[in-house]
């Protein structure tokens, strides 16, 4: 979770509001079209190829899309469907308000301005991530952390616009990522039990991922056809989204752990199978 905080903070600091405004429709299309297409293909493929129930198949599809959903274990399906978008809105609002606070705190006259801003930014991001989990609205945390960094960086731009330098807080988050990156990958690698991998599951899992990624590449390329991007840039966008690794492997085990916690013995084998599928 701490590594996720650093990742999202770096992403929020690096967003260019001018470019986002200029390419708002393109960004909106890219945010939804490739992901929805891939999720649909992954969900159907997981059902037909891996033999997952439909609900578990689309649970797997959302994990591959870097989304965490507790739809499978919810007693109120309607509330769960509405809760997802509501969590996103709440996360953006809370994060934006936190970013506005960081425009004024700490004072610009502080001798250790960069240090204080970095500590408050990372601390605020951790508060959104861990706080959202504490109140069982985990979907709000990531968007809150991202919005916090984006809004804060937007207000800090005036301090560095005339100097031609980038925001020094970005350098601080870069150093933090150097620390957390090997820890994150090391912990995930240690959690994978190679001896328990079923060769058939590995092969079928690769097939499911390949089918979904192929559709995602095609849809992403088509989404940016009528834009100012040149041909190389249009190819770069879908290829840059091709990797699947850290987040999926980290949250894939949640389904397995939840099945155990809920005492759903019939779902434990599926949870273990999904965990291995995400580890691939």
Protein Blocks (a to p, Z undefined) as FASTA:
>chain_A
ZZmmmmmmmmmmmpcfklmmmmmmmmmmmmmmmmmmmmmmmmmmmmmmnopafklmmmmm
mmmnopacfklmpcblklmmmmmmmmmmmmmmmmmmmmmmmmmpccfkbmklmmmmmmmm
mmmmmmmmmmmmmnopaklmmmmmmmmmmmmmmmmmmmmmmnopacfklmmmmmmmmmmm
mmmmmmmmmmpcfklpcfklmmmmmmmmmmmmmmmmmmmmmmmmmccbdfklmmmmmmmm
mpgcklmmmmmmmmmmmmmmnopaklmmmmmmmmmmmmZZ
